[in-house]
Amino acid sequence: MSDYDIKGEKELALDCLKKLEKKHKAFFKRAKLKIKDCVMFKGLNDVSILVVNEDLPVNIKHEIEALLRNE
């Protein structure tokens, strides 16, 4: 049984985003943000992640986009 069978797509995407937040801990701490404050989930089955905080550094935005391509 895979993680996908246990967790839904949204939960898996959120787990990946939390890892990304941890990787860029200094930025999020300095900006007093959580990654969930910067993105929005769209859809139920085929979840899309939209970046809603345009102040995110370009490298973090690119990592979010890369995350979407890998799922």
C-alpha positions, 0 to 999 in steps of 0.5 A: 500500500502506497502513501497515495492509498493512505493519504489523499493528493492534497495531504501529500502535496502539503507534506511536500510543501512543509518540507520545502518550508523547512528547507527555506526555514530562514526565509519563512521565519524572517518573513513571519510566514508559513508556506500555507499562507503563500499557496492555495489548493485548487481541486479535489482529485487532481489538486493544483497548487497556486502561488498566491504570495507574489513576494516569495523569492523566485527560487522558492516559486521555482521549487514549488513549480518543480514539485508540481511537475514531479507529482 
